Amino acid sequence: MFIGVKMAKNYQNRNAKEFNTFRAIFQWITCNLVYGLYYRLAFNLKIEGRENVPKDGFLIVASNHVSAIDPFILVYALQRNIAFMAKVELFKNPIARFFLGNLGAFAVDRGKVSKSTIRTVLGLKQTKWCLGIFPQGTREQDGNMENINRGFAAFAKDLKCDVLPVAVLGAKKSERKFLKGKMKVKIGKPIPYCDNPDEMVEIWSKTITELSQDNPCENENKKVNFAQKKAKDFNVLTRLYQYYALYVLFLPIFGGLFYNFKIERNKKLENKPYIIAPNHISYMDVFIVNYAVGRPLAYMAKKELFKTDSWAKRWVTRNVLRLGAFAVNREKVSISTIKSVNEVFKANFNLCIFPQGGIRKNKTIENINEGFIYFAKRNKVDILPVALSGLETYNWKPFFKKNINVVVGTPISYTLPEDVIIKSWGEQIASFSGYENKY
């Protein structure tokens, strides 16, 4: 660690000769032929405002900072060699130190401006390179334009050079979708230096905000509300997908290899929608309940399942939605949730809610959330208890099948008092599953 810190200090003081032809070529190849080409092909990278970039002369490139790839994208976008200020901690790693050093980056202590930093910047002005600074200091994921370091404006004043505002959009890791990305770099018009650094900071902040207003990824995310669904979303395709997931994937694999599903159905159920209310003991419960009741279902699913910051999470989200699920905040009932429940019954679907919330394997009926009663009374639908047992522990021994017992109980009228509904639900689940009932 001591050696790393000591070596990093050497990169705080770089003279003009170090920004030479070798490093210019190394940076051009890395940023254009490697990063630029890759992100253009894989994430549809587009550049706007390249005509605003001066072809020669010293200037400060001041960009927002949303990703570790920002420096490479900026060099590709501006087609100018840029020497970036990088935090000194990055130079502790020998591989990163070698790579950053040959790219022309130099180390800075973000806590203060050292004499080494000033000498490096003064030397850089004598070259054909630009100075790259991220005024926000560290990567900012939520677009916050507060706590901007005014150092770039002070340098512009002392060096009597313009500041080029640049906004990088769609480069966050959560926004980079392979072959479907919408990355964009928007280059504003140069901001002339002035004697008032605070004024320059204000102009830069306002310019970056304006350039970032039409971020295609942010607009796309705002349109997606996983909590709000319409009746048309619960359609024939939803039923077909549930049928496919249940009878083509789930039952042949789990029913064929690991489990025997013993279902006791209530044959006296009326032909009307219900709130299906099972206990919750495993991630397979949604499939088992669907199989037991034999009716199209919509599910309330915790909002944490609906993530899109990786291809794996996007895959989960997409398929959960296909199964008829919608996102809910388990801490409170939102307007979107209320509207979605209304739409479920308009589509003549049944709504599946787990009154105990999360998965519970302690064979005890407790901690019942009364939300399912609220929705039953609001929509005037009866509650159908479903008792599950046997999945408190998993069985992954092929052909040594474990019994999974499911009992569809007797409907509970929504007109009953809340305490009576809770007692009745708890008694039925406990009786059918052999659990302890604490209500």
Secondary structure by P-SEA (a helix, b strand, c coil): caaaaaaaaaacccccccccaaaaaaaaaaacccaaaaaaaacccccccccccccccbbbbbbbbcccaaaaaaaaaacbbbbbbccccccccaaaaaaaaaabbbbbccccccaaaaaaaaaaaaccbbbbbccccccccccccccccaaaaaaaaaacbbbbbbbbcccccccccccccbbbbbbccbbbbcccaaaaaaaaaaaaaaaaccaaaaaaaaaccccccccccccaaaaaaaaaacccccccccccccbbbbbbcccccccccccccccccccaaaaaaaaaacccccccccccccccccaaaaaaaaaaaaabbbbbccccccaaaaaaaaaaaaacbbbbbccccccccccccccccaaaaaaaaaabbbbbbbbbcccccccccccbbbbbbbbbbbbbbccccaaaaaaaaaaaaaaaacccccc
